[in-house]
Amino acid sequence: MNIQVEPKSFTGDKIKIDKILGKEIIIHDYDIKESKYKDKGNGRCLHLQLELSGEKRLLFSGSTYLMDLIEKVNDDDFPFLATIVKEEEYFKFT
């Protein structure tokens, strides 16, 4: 069948999660890849394409909770408006 998957390419500067906590962002897309820090968390890394104040940015996170949540979003629901908050030791979308 010779079907090939196109790799996702994200644009924008990297941003740290603490710079967007509590701020409204638009989530455009995501990818979950093997992390270079295999001994932390679940060994995977979330690549999140987001928009903050009209600028596309890229967030990398090892948060297993964010990964679990974003995987439950239907493809038809992208892009969507969200806020990332920290509750106790976990990050979550609101």
PDB file as gemmi writes it, atoms N, CA and C in Angstrom:
CRYST1    1.000    1.000    1.000  90.00  90.00  90.00 P 1                      
ATOM      1  N   MET A   1       0.819  -1.201   0.000  1.00  0.00           N  
ATOM      2  CA  MET A   1       0.000   0.000   0.000  1.00  0.00           C  
ATOM      3  C   MET A   1       0.858   1.257   0.000  1.00  0.00           C  
ATOM      4  N   ASN A   2       2.088   1.149   0.475  1.00  0.00           N  
ATOM      5  CA  ASN A   2       3.040   2.253   0.430  1.00  0.00           C  
ATOM      6  C   ASN A   2       2.471   3.555   1.033  1.00  0.00           C  
ATOM      7  N   ILE A   3       1.846   3.444   2.192  1.00  0.00           N  
ATOM      8  CA  ILE A   3       1.299   4.612   2.887  1.00  0.00           C  
ATOM      9  C   ILE A   3       2.370   5.152   3.830  1.00  0.00           C  
ATOM     10  N   GLN A   4       2.610   6.441   3.735  1.00  0.00           N  
ATOM     11  CA  GLN A   4       3.599   7.067   4.600  1.00  0.00           C  
ATOM     12  C   GLN A   4       2.943   8.153   5.426  1.00  0.00           C  
ATOM     13  N   VAL A   5       3.354   8.248   6.665  1.00  0.00           N  
ATOM     14  CA  VAL A   5       2.829   9.267   7.560  1.00  0.00           C  
ATOM     15  C   VAL A   5       3.724  10.496   7.472  1.00  0.00           C  
ATOM     16  N   GLU A   6       3.100  11.629   7.217  1.00  0.00           N  
ATOM     17  CA  GLU A   6       3.848  12.884   7.168  1.00  0.00           C  
ATOM     18  C   GLU A   6       4.191  13.322   8.589  1.00  0.00           C  
ATOM     19  N   PRO A   7       5.454  13.612   8.867  1.00  0.00           N  
ATOM     20  CA  PRO A   7       5.781  14.101  10.212  1.00  0.00           C  
ATOM     21  C   PRO A   7       5.174  15.477  10.430  1.00  0.00           C  
ATOM     22  N   LYS A   8       4.731  15.729  11.653  1.00  0.00           N  
ATOM     23  CA  LYS A   8       4.155  17.026  11.979  1.00  0.00           C  
ATOM     24  C   LYS A   8       5.283  18.030  12.150  1.00  0.00           C  
ATOM     25  N   SER A   9       5.098  19.201  11.600  1.00  0.00           N  
ATOM     26  CA  SER A   9       6.096  20.246  11.807  1.00  0.00           C  
ATOM     27  C   SER A   9       5.409  21.422  12.484  1.00  0.00           C  
ATOM     28  N   PHE A  10       5.984  21.843  13.578  1.00  0.00           N  
ATOM     29  CA  PHE A  10       5.427  22.936  14.347  1.00  0.00           C  
ATOM     30  C   PHE A  10       6.302  24.165  14.164  1.00  0.00           C  
ATOM     31  N   THR A  11       5.684  25.334  14.326  1.00  0.00           N  
ATOM     32  CA  THR A  11       6.417  26.582  14.129  1.00  0.00           C  
ATOM     33  C   THR A  11       6.384  27.420  15.411  1.00  0.00           C  
ATOM     34  N   GLY A  12       7.293  28.350  15.475  1.00  0.00           N  
ATOM     35  CA  GLY A  12       7.333  29.282  16.602  1.00  0.00           C  
ATOM     36  C   GLY A  12       8.463  28.977  17.553  1.00  0.00           C  
ATOM     37  N   ASP A  13       8.733  29.939  18.395  1.00  0.00           N  
ATOM     38  CA  ASP A  13       9.765  29.788  19.417  1.00  0.00           C  
ATOM     39  C   ASP A  13       9.262  28.912  20.552  1.00  0.00           C  
ATOM     40  N   LYS A  14      10.194  28.223  21.195  1.00  0.00           N  
ATOM     41  CA  LYS A  14       9.844  27.421  22.365  1.00  0.00           C  
ATOM     42  C   LYS A  14       9.449  28.357  23.503  1.00  0.00           C  
ATOM     43  N   ILE A  15       8.541  27.851  24.332  1.00  0.00           N  
ATOM     44  CA  ILE A  15       8.124  28.612  25.500  1.00  0.00           C  
ATOM     45  C   ILE A  15       8.037  27.648  26.682  1.00  0.00           C  
ATOM     46  N   LYS A  16       8.418  28.121  27.842  1.00  0.00           N  
ATOM     47  CA  LYS A  16       8.352  27.285  29.048  1.00  0.00           C  
ATOM     48  C   LYS A  16       6.943  27.342  29.622  1.00  0.00           C  
ATOM     49  N   ILE A  17       6.548  26.231  30.228  1.00  0.00           N  
ATOM     50  CA  ILE A  17       5.182  26.120  30.735  1.00  0.00           C  
ATOM     51  C   ILE A  17       4.860  27.177  31.779  1.00  0.00           C  
ATOM     52  N   ASP A  18       5.835  27.566  32.579  1.00  0.00           N  
ATOM     53  CA  ASP A  18       5.550  28.572  33.610  1.00  0.00           C  
ATOM     54  C   ASP A  18       5.234  29.948  33.026  1.00  0.00           C  
ATOM     55  N   LYS A  19       5.585  30.192  31.758  1.00  0.00           N  
ATOM     56  CA  LYS A  19       5.297  31.467  31.091  1.00  0.00           C  
ATOM     57  C   LYS A  19       3.843  31.547  30.605  1.00  0.00           C  
ATOM     58  N   ILE A  20       3.169  30.382  30.525  1.00  0.00           N  
ATOM     59  CA  ILE A  20       1.792  30.388  30.016  1.00  0.00           C  
ATOM     60  C   ILE A  20       0.769  29.959  31.058  1.00  0.00           C  
ATOM     61  N   LEU A  21       1.221  29.581  32.241  1.00  0.00           N  
ATOM     62  CA  LEU A  21       0.285  29.140  33.280  1.00  0.00           C  
ATOM     63  C   LEU A  21      -0.751  30.215  33.560  1.00  0.00           C  
ATOM     64  N   GLY A  22      -2.020  29.813  33.535  1.00  0.00           N  
ATOM     65  CA  GLY A  22      -3.111  30.731  33.839  1.00  0.00           C  
ATOM     66  C   GLY A  22      -3.489  31.665  32.717  1.00  0.00           C  
ATOM     67  N   LYS A  23      -2.828  31.567  31.559  1.00  0.00           N  
ATOM     68  CA  LYS A  23      -3.135  32.451  30.434  1.00  0.00           C  
ATOM     69  C   LYS A  23      -3.942  31.692  29.383  1.00  0.00           C  
ATOM     70  N   GLU A  24      -4.854  32.407  28.713  1.00  0.00           N  
ATOM     71  CA  GLU A  24      -5.621  31.782  27.643  1.00  0.00           C  
ATOM     72  C   GLU A  24      -4.720  31.542  26.435  1.00  0.00           C  
ATOM     73  N   ILE A  25      -4.758  30.318  25.944  1.00  0.00           N  
ATOM     74  CA  ILE A  25      -3.980  29.948  24.757  1.00  0.00           C  
ATOM     75  C   ILE A  25      -4.890  29.188  23.807  1.00  0.00           C  
ATOM     76  N   ILE A  26      -4.483  29.131  22.565  1.00  0.00           N  
ATOM     77  CA  ILE A  26      -5.186  28.319  21.576  1.00  0.00           C  
ATOM     78  C   ILE A  26      -4.290  27.129  21.268  1.00  0.00           C  
ATOM     79  N   ILE A  27      -4.819  25.933  21.451  1.00  0.00           N  
ATOM     80  CA  ILE A  27      -4.093  24.705  21.147  1.00  0.00           C  
ATOM     81  C   ILE A  27      -4.412  24.329  19.707  1.00  0.00           C  
ATOM     82  N   HIS A  28      -3.388  24.313  18.847  1.00  0.00           N  
ATOM     83  CA  HIS A  28      -3.587  23.994  17.435  1.00  0.00           C  
ATOM     84  C   HIS A  28      -3.358  22.519  17.131  1.00  0.00           C  
ATOM     85  N   ASP A  29      -2.352  21.934  17.744  1.00  0.00           N  
ATOM     86  CA  ASP A  29      -2.006  20.547  17.421  1.00  0.00           C  
ATOM     87  C   ASP A  29      -1.041  20.028  18.482  1.00  0.00           C  
ATOM     88  N   TYR A  30      -0.782  18.737  18.434  1.00  0.00           N  
ATOM     89  CA  TYR A  30       0.161  18.136  19.369  1.00  0.00           C  
ATOM     90  C   TYR A  30       0.764  16.890  18.750  1.00  0.00           C  
ATOM     91  N   ASP A  31       1.841  16.455  19.334  1.00  0.00           N  
ATOM     92  CA  ASP A  31       2.468  15.188  18.982  1.00  0.00           C  
ATOM     93  C   ASP A  31       3.118  14.668  20.260  1.00  0.00           C  
ATOM     94  N   ILE A  32       3.149  13.379  20.414  1.00  0.00           N  
ATOM     95  CA  ILE A  32       3.810  12.772  21.559  1.00  0.00           C  
ATOM     96  C   ILE A  32       4.898  11.871  21.021  1.00  0.00           C  
ATOM     97  N   LYS A  33       6.123  12.140  21.447  1.00  0.00           N  
ATOM     98  CA  LYS A  33       7.289  11.422  20.945  1.00  0.00           C  
ATOM     99  C   LYS A  33       8.079  10.838  22.115  1.00  0.00           C  
ATOM    100  N   GLU A  34       9.020   9.998  21.767  1.00  0.00           N  
ATOM    101  CA  GLU A  34       9.920   9.456  22.772  1.00  0.00           C  
ATOM    102  C   GLU A  34      10.760  10.602  23.320  1.00  0.00           C  
ATOM    103  N   SER A  35      10.881  10.637  24.632  1.00  0.00           N  
ATOM    104  CA  SER A  35      11.631  11.704  25.284  1.00  0.00           C  
ATOM    105  C   SER A  35      13.124  11.393  25.293  1.00  0.00           C  
ATOM    106  N   LYS A  36      13.930  12.442  25.262  1.00  0.00           N  
ATOM    107  CA  LYS A  36      15.372  12.219  25.413  1.00  0.00           C  
ATOM    108  C   LYS A  36      15.710  11.948  26.875  1.00  0.00           C  
ATOM    109  N   TYR A  37      14.747  12.216  27.771  1.00  0.00           N  
ATOM    110  CA  TYR A  37      14.904  11.909  29.196  1.00  0.00           C  
ATOM    111  C   TYR A  37      14.068  10.669  29.508  1.00  0.00           C  
ATOM    112  N   LYS A  38      14.529   9.530  29.058  1.00  0.00           N  
ATOM    113  CA  LYS A  38      13.763   8.288  29.135  1.00  0.00           C  
ATOM    114  C   LYS A  38      13.498   7.813  30.555  1.00  0.00           C  
ATOM    115  N   ASP A  39      14.311   8.243  31.516  1.00  0.00           N  
ATOM    116  CA  ASP A  39      14.156   7.787  32.897  1.00  0.00           C  
ATOM    117  C   ASP A  39      13.154   8.618  33.690  1.00  0.00           C  
ATOM    118  N   LYS A  40      12.591   9.679  33.076  1.00  0.00           N  
ATOM    119  CA  LYS A  40      11.633  10.532  33.777  1.00  0.00           C  
ATOM    120  C   LYS A  40      10.222  10.271  33.253  1.00  0.00           C  
ATOM    121  N   GLY A  41       9.259  10.320  34.141  1.00  0.00           N  
ATOM    122  CA  GLY A  41       7.855  10.163  33.757  1.00  0.00           C  
ATOM    123  C   GLY A  41       7.612   8.855  33.041  1.00  0.00           C  
ATOM    124  N   ASN A  42       6.927   8.944  31.907  1.00  0.00           N  
ATOM    125  CA  ASN A  42       6.621   7.741  31.132  1.00  0.00           C  
ATOM    126  C   ASN A  42       7.557   7.563  29.936  1.00  0.00           C  
ATOM    127  N   GLY A  43       8.628   8.352  29.871  1.00  0.00           N  
ATOM    128  CA  GLY A  43       9.592   8.238  28.782  1.00  0.00           C  
ATOM    129  C   GLY A  43       9.132   8.886  27.489  1.00  0.00           C  
ATOM    130  N   ARG A  44       8.026   9.655  27.565  1.00  0.00           N  
ATOM    131  CA  ARG A  44       7.506  10.333  26.379  1.00  0.00           C  
ATOM    132  C   ARG A  44       7.492  11.839  26.601  1.00  0.00           C  
ATOM    133  N   CYS A  45       7.400  12.584  25.508  1.00  0.00           N  
ATOM    134  CA  CYS A  45       7.408  14.045  25.570  1.00  0.00           C  
ATOM    135  C   CYS A  45       6.274  14.595  24.713  1.00  0.00           C  
ATOM    136  N   LEU A  46       5.505  15.514  25.282  1.00  0.00           N  
ATOM    137  CA  LEU A  46       4.425  16.182  24.571  1.00  0.00           C  
ATOM    138  C   LEU A  46       4.992  17.388  23.833  1.00  0.00           C  
ATOM    139  N   HIS A  47       4.735  17.455  22.530  1.00  0.00           N  
ATOM    140  CA  HIS A  47       5.071  18.623  21.716  1.00  0.00           C  
ATOM    141  C   HIS A  47       3.739  19.299  21.421  1.00  0.00           C  
ATOM    142  N   LEU A  48       3.572  20.506  21.898  1.00  0.00           N  
ATOM    143  CA  LEU A  48       2.295  21.195  21.801  1.00  0.00           C  
ATOM    144  C   LEU A  48       2.448  22.459  20.968  1.00  0.00           C  
ATOM    145  N   GLN A  49       1.688  22.540  19.869  1.00  0.00           N  
ATOM    146  CA  GLN A  49       1.656  23.752  19.048  1.00  0.00           C  
ATOM    147  C   GLN A  49       0.553  24.626  19.604  1.00  0.00           C  
ATOM    148  N   LEU A  50       0.930  25.798  20.106  1.00  0.00           N  
ATOM    149  CA  LEU A  50      -0.059  26.681  20.709  1.00  0.00           C  
ATOM    150  C   LEU A  50       0.116  28.094  20.197  1.00  0.00           C  
ATOM    151  N   GLU A  51      -0.880  28.891  20.513  1.00  0.00           N  
ATOM    152  CA  GLU A  51      -0.844  30.304  20.149  1.00  0.00           C  
ATOM    153  C   GLU A  51      -1.106  31.116  21.403  1.00  0.00           C  
ATOM    154  N   LEU A  52      -0.240  32.074  21.651  1.00  0.00           N  
ATOM    155  CA  LEU A  52      -0.358  32.970  22.798  1.00  0.00           C  
ATOM    156  C   LEU A  52      -0.248  34.396  22.295  1.00  0.00           C  
ATOM    157  N   SER A  53      -1.267  35.186  22.535  1.00  0.00           N  
ATOM    158  CA  SER A  53      -1.281  36.598  22.113  1.00  0.00           C  
ATOM    159  C   SER A  53      -0.987  36.751  20.627  1.00  0.00           C  
ATOM    160  N   GLY A  54      -1.571  35.865  19.816  1.00  0.00           N  
ATOM    161  CA  GLY A  54      -1.422  35.950  18.363  1.00  0.00           C  
ATOM    162  C   GLY A  54      -0.138  35.365  17.809  1.00  0.00           C  
ATOM    163  N   GLU A  55       0.741  34.848  18.674  1.00  0.00           N  
ATOM    164  CA  GLU A  55       2.005  34.259  18.234  1.00  0.00           C  
ATOM    165  C   GLU A  55       1.993  32.752  18.410  1.00  0.00           C  
ATOM    166  N   LYS A  56       2.413  32.029  17.367  1.00  0.00           N  
ATOM    167  CA  LYS A  56       2.540  30.575  17.483  1.00  0.00           C  
ATOM    168  C   LYS A  56       3.787  30.264  18.296  1.00  0.00           C  
ATOM    169  N   ARG A  57       3.634  29.344  19.235  1.00  0.00           N  
ATOM    170  CA  ARG A  57       4.728  28.934  20.103  1.00  0.00           C  
ATOM    171  C   ARG A  57       4.732  27.418  20.210  1.00  0.00           C  
ATOM    172  N   LEU A  58       5.813  26.877  20.715  1.00  0.00           N  
ATOM    173  CA  LEU A  58       5.983  25.436  20.862  1.00  0.00           C  
ATOM    174  C   LEU A  58       6.351  25.127  22.304  1.00  0.00           C  
ATOM    175  N   LEU A  59       5.587  24.228  22.896  1.00  0.00           N  
ATOM    176  CA  LEU A  59       5.817  23.821  24.282  1.00  0.00           C  
ATOM    177  C   LEU A  59       6.197  22.350  24.308  1.00  0.00           C  
ATOM    178  N   PHE A  60       7.253  22.026  25.044  1.00  0.00           N  
ATOM    179  CA  PHE A  60       7.646  20.642  25.278  1.00  0.00           C  
ATOM    180  C   PHE A  60       7.362  20.343  26.739  1.00  0.00           C  
ATOM    181  N   SER A  61       6.712  19.206  27.003  1.00  0.00           N  
ATOM    182  CA  SER A  61       6.398  18.858  28.382  1.00  0.00           C  
ATOM    183  C   SER A  61       6.436  17.351  28.580  1.00  0.00           C  
ATOM    184  N   GLY A  62       6.919  16.954  29.717  1.00  0.00           N  
ATOM    185  CA  GLY A  62       6.912  15.542  30.093  1.00  0.00           C  
ATOM    186  C   GLY A  62       5.715  15.201  30.967  1.00  0.00           C  
ATOM    187  N   SER A  63       4.765  16.128  31.098  1.00  0.00           N  
ATOM    188  CA  SER A  63       3.598  15.924  31.955  1.00  0.00           C  
ATOM    189  C   SER A  63       2.723  14.787  31.425  1.00  0.00           C  
ATOM    190  N   THR A  64       2.704  13.699  32.150  1.00  0.00           N  
ATOM    191  CA  THR A  64       1.888  12.550  31.726  1.00  0.00           C  
ATOM    192  C   THR A  64       0.402  12.889  31.799  1.00  0.00           C  
ATOM    193  N   TYR A  65       0.024  13.746  32.735  1.00  0.00           N  
ATOM    194  CA  TYR A  65      -1.379  14.132  32.866  1.00  0.00           C  
ATOM    195  C   TYR A  65      -1.844  14.938  31.655  1.00  0.00           C  
ATOM    196  N   LEU A  66      -1.030  15.898  31.201  1.00  0.00           N  
ATOM    197  CA  LEU A  66      -1.383  16.660  29.996  1.00  0.00           C  
ATOM    198  C   LEU A  66      -1.456  15.746  28.781  1.00  0.00           C  
ATOM    199  N   MET A  67      -0.532  14.791  28.686  1.00  0.00           N  
ATOM    200  CA  MET A  67      -0.565  13.843  27.564  1.00  0.00           C  
ATOM    201  C   MET A  67      -1.854  13.042  27.562  1.00  0.00           C  
ATOM    202  N   ASP A  68      -2.229  12.535  28.729  1.00  0.00           N  
ATOM    203  CA  ASP A  68      -3.462  11.748  28.831  1.00  0.00           C  
ATOM    204  C   ASP A  68      -4.678  12.579  28.432  1.00  0.00           C  
ATOM    205  N   LEU A  69      -4.726  13.826  28.865  1.00  0.00           N  
ATOM    206  CA  LEU A  69      -5.863  14.690  28.550  1.00  0.00           C  
ATOM    207  C   LEU A  69      -5.927  15.033  27.067  1.00  0.00           C  
ATOM    208  N   ILE A  70      -4.805  15.418  26.473  1.00  0.00           N  
ATOM    209  CA  ILE A  70      -4.818  15.858  25.074  1.00  0.00           C  
ATOM    210  C   ILE A  70      -5.141  14.702  24.126  1.00  0.00           C  
ATOM    211  N   GLU A  71      -4.772  13.486  24.503  1.00  0.00           N  
ATOM    212  CA  GLU A  71      -5.083  12.333  23.659  1.00  0.00           C  
ATOM    213  C   GLU A  71      -6.580  12.029  23.617  1.00  0.00           C  
ATOM    214  N   LYS A  72      -7.330  12.572  24.559  1.00  0.00           N  
ATOM    215  CA  LYS A  72      -8.777  12.348  24.588  1.00  0.00           C  
ATOM    216  C   LYS A  72      -9.549  13.368  23.747  1.00  0.00           C  
ATOM    217  N   VAL A  73      -8.867  14.391  23.237  1.00  0.00           N  
ATOM    218  CA  VAL A  73      -9.512  15.418  22.418  1.00  0.00           C  
ATOM    219  C   VAL A  73      -9.659  14.884  20.996  1.00  0.00           C  
ATOM    220  N   ASN A  74     -10.866  14.987  20.446  1.00  0.00           N  
ATOM    221  CA  ASN A  74     -11.112  14.551  19.073  1.00  0.00           C  
ATOM    222  C   ASN A  74     -10.402  15.475  18.090  1.00  0.00           C  
ATOM    223  N   ASP A  75      -9.935  14.911  16.991  1.00  0.00           N  
ATOM    224  CA  ASP A  75      -9.252  15.707  15.964  1.00  0.00           C  
ATOM    225  C   ASP A  75     -10.120  16.861  15.469  1.00  0.00           C  
ATOM    226  N   ASP A  76     -11.436  16.653  15.419  1.00  0.00           N  
ATOM    227  CA  ASP A  76     -12.357  17.690  14.928  1.00  0.00           C  
ATOM    228  C   ASP A  76     -12.459  18.882  15.877  1.00  0.00           C  
ATOM    229  N   ASP A  77     -11.996  18.714  17.115  1.00  0.00           N  
ATOM    230  CA  ASP A  77     -12.108  19.782  18.104  1.00  0.00           C  
ATOM    231  C   ASP A  77     -10.914  20.731  18.126  1.00  0.00           C  
ATOM    232  N   PHE A  78      -9.929  20.494  17.262  1.00  0.00           N  
ATOM    233  CA  PHE A  78      -8.770  21.395  17.160  1.00  0.00           C  
ATOM    234  C   PHE A  78      -9.060  22.452  16.122  1.00  0.00           C  
ATOM    235  N   PRO A  79      -8.603  23.668  16.296  1.00  0.00           N  
ATOM    236  CA  PRO A  79      -7.976  24.240  17.486  1.00  0.00           C  
ATOM    237  C   PRO A  79      -9.024  24.517  18.563  1.00  0.00           C  
ATOM    238  N   PHE A  80      -8.559  24.623  19.816  1.00  0.00           N  
ATOM    239  CA  PHE A  80      -9.464  24.937  20.912  1.00  0.00           C  
ATOM    240  C   PHE A  80      -8.783  25.871  21.903  1.00  0.00           C  
ATOM    241  N   LEU A  81      -9.612  26.611  22.608  1.00  0.00           N  
ATOM    242  CA  LEU A  81      -9.147  27.575  23.613  1.00  0.00           C  
ATOM    243  C   LEU A  81      -8.961  26.845  24.935  1.00  0.00           C  
ATOM    244  N   ALA A  82      -7.863  27.105  25.618  1.00  0.00           N  
ATOM    245  CA  ALA A  82      -7.583  26.431  26.887  1.00  0.00           C  
ATOM    246  C   ALA A  82      -6.717  27.308  27.768  1.00  0.00           C  
ATOM    247  N   THR A  83      -6.623  26.893  29.002  1.00  0.00           N  
ATOM    248  CA  THR A  83      -5.706  27.472  29.972  1.00  0.00           C  
ATOM    249  C   THR A  83      -5.029  26.310  30.670  1.00  0.00           C  
ATOM    250  N   ILE A  84      -3.734  26.375  30.861  1.00  0.00           N  
ATOM    251  CA  ILE A  84      -3.028  25.336  31.607  1.00  0.00           C  
ATOM    252  C   ILE A  84      -2.805  25.867  33.016  1.00  0.00           C  
ATOM    253  N   VAL A  85      -3.216  25.074  33.982  1.00  0.00           N  
ATOM    254  CA  VAL A  85      -3.039  25.445  35.383  1.00  0.00           C  
ATOM    255  C   VAL A  85      -2.304  24.323  36.094  1.00  0.00           C  
ATOM    256  N   LYS A  86      -1.722  24.655  37.231  1.00  0.00           N  
ATOM    257  CA  LYS A  86      -1.037  23.650  38.037  1.00  0.00           C  
ATOM    258  C   LYS A  86      -1.832  23.448  39.318  1.00  0.00           C  
ATOM    259  N   GLU A  87      -2.221  22.215  39.560  1.00  0.00           N  
ATOM    260  CA  GLU A  87      -2.910  21.850  40.797  1.00  0.00           C  
ATOM    261  C   GLU A  87      -2.067  20.810  41.501  1.00  0.00           C  
ATOM    262  N   GLU A  88      -1.633  21.147  42.686  1.00  0.00           N  
ATOM    263  CA  GLU A  88      -0.708  20.324  43.449  1.00  0.00           C  
ATOM    264  C   GLU A  88       0.535  20.095  42.589  1.00  0.00           C  
ATOM    265  N   GLU A  89       0.800  18.866  42.174  1.00  0.00           N  
ATOM    266  CA  GLU A  89       1.986  18.573  41.370  1.00  0.00           C  
ATOM    267  C   GLU A  89       1.669  18.328  39.895  1.00  0.00           C  
ATOM    268  N   TYR A  90       0.412  18.562  39.475  1.00  0.00           N  
ATOM    269  CA  TYR A  90      -0.005  18.204  38.127  1.00  0.00           C  
ATOM    270  C   TYR A  90      -0.442  19.426  37.330  1.00  0.00           C  
ATOM    271  N   PHE A  91      -0.166  19.391  36.028  1.00  0.00           N  
ATOM    272  CA  PHE A  91      -0.673  20.400  35.111  1.00  0.00           C  
ATOM    273  C   PHE A  91      -1.938  19.848  34.483  1.00  0.00           C  
ATOM    274  N   LYS A  92      -2.919  20.747  34.218  1.00  0.00           N  
ATOM    275  CA  LYS A  92      -4.127  20.304  33.539  1.00  0.00           C  
ATOM    276  C   LYS A  92      -4.676  21.440  32.691  1.00  0.00           C  
ATOM    277  N   PHE A  93      -5.505  21.067  31.712  1.00  0.00           N  
ATOM    278  CA  PHE A  93      -6.195  22.039  30.868  1.00  0.00           C  
ATOM    279  C   PHE A  93      -7.505  22.425  31.535  1.00  0.00           C  
ATOM    280  N   THR A  94      -7.864  23.708  31.454  1.00  0.00           N  
ATOM    281  CA  THR A  94      -9.178  24.139  31.927  1.00  0.00           C  
ATOM    282  C   THR A  94      -9.869  24.900  30.828  1.00  0.00           C  
TER     283      THR A  94                                                      
END                                                                             
